[in-house]
Amino acid sequence: MKIGLIGFGKTGKSVATVLLENNKFCLEWVLRKSTVLEKRSVSEFLGIPSEEQGIIYSSSKTSMEELLDKHPVDVIIDFSSTDGIYTYGEQAAQRKVKIISAISHYKDKELQLLKKLAHKTTVFWSPNITLGVNYLLFAAKFLKKIAPWVDIEVNEEHFKKKEGTSGTAVKIAEALEIDKDNINSVRAGGIVGKHEVIFGFPYQTVRLIHESISREAFGNGVVFVAENLKSKPKGLYNFEDILTPYFTV
């Protein structure tokens, strides 16, 4: 499966590493805003032995139309920013290229665009694309069904410079139908990401915890999603759509 990656920050580099090490995928190119590393080989820069032709391009010098014409891909994976979708969305949809977006915070305008693009191609969006945290979400929802009256608190911890409340924590709160005031945030050091859901019963406590030890966890999530999107028709999907069949008895 040929992959195009949008964004090459810390997480983008980790995702690229996982893709290069998986022989089921071919990282064709990376597109980023900066001209730093322009035309460098991704595998060479990351120091990963690979025969793949993955090249780094800058959006200020190479248009998405030109990139897709010269280096077509099956899937575009977005780890850039909230406005990244405007760089590639329409061009990808016109060519039926599948879109996997892992952007934490989208506003209504971007969400409406995703829905529009989903009329033409397969689109997936998740504010946290790690498999573990989405399994946690599933488990939490099941426990809430068993005990809808239980007290629930959500704790999220991230690196010092992360701004705003974790998009994943917000999604957990929405899924469990609790107020966002029940989300407690911690910003310290270089914490990659930790989410905890606390269920307070009268005489016992249940804690569901997921912690990302390394950003490569996002790459593993991308691989899982991409493999499960292969046979999906056009439409807008989330992790629940992909995981639900695995829970069918």
Steps between C-alpha positions, in 0.01 A plus 500: 500500500649832391492772767537879495567664838403859582703648786848412621517619860587268790191285451529505120858373521392219734218401266739504203733269693225243555389517135857452371544195721176336379537316169126523431533874448708725276557856618506684167545854631469743789358852458577773755486881506869557571760487223747342743584145381351577155559206262674295772425129528282419801676171568844661471405784737355261758787254459274209407626258232232493230465473123199732501511824300346713775598862434428808712326789318402850608146625434651842420680354198292201395121501456288205608370463143854471368600260775205266446548506122868404522481279810148354537409335830220286638473678834590842640572514873474841668701585813543868416263768633132594497534680166698221333181350356468802270838416348408156372132423568335588170782363285502170692123461483490563126754222449322262743803499727404386852554755778606421856501807724644490852455869579397551865295819468276574203245778500154460343629641171761225462257230614253611236776480240582144607133407454503661156815313395346175626243522219786437256747280686566303819575735789606408853541739791603442860642756748712216639597224260665265750328162518535479878320822586212410271472159668488690832213708362310185403550345844395821674177520302413140589557565871288816483215290354523259794506779759361822348480662847872463583722806565746556215813714478743524206868581551734588214874565513718635217828676429556849636440692176174330395227764484136455586315200636587168340269428207497137607387592852221713355392209279498269804287747696255535211477124453426450870260796504679685779576871528836620373554651846566140611822500294816563701810605303868476592785648293848395604836418346497274196199281575391353167138444600304337781123466540321358802130445558401462865170332590412576861265244650382521865737228623743451214681684224574393144778674307558459127840636396674539168849642468694562180859406576626612161356691206547187290168395656333742258675323213368164614151650511539633146599154377196344669263759354647486149472121488137514615408772248612297199155367421296791637293694244489879496366658816614651830630250756631509856664243728167373627402402144821299466504340845132404529526188277773364728260511797223311323433170676 
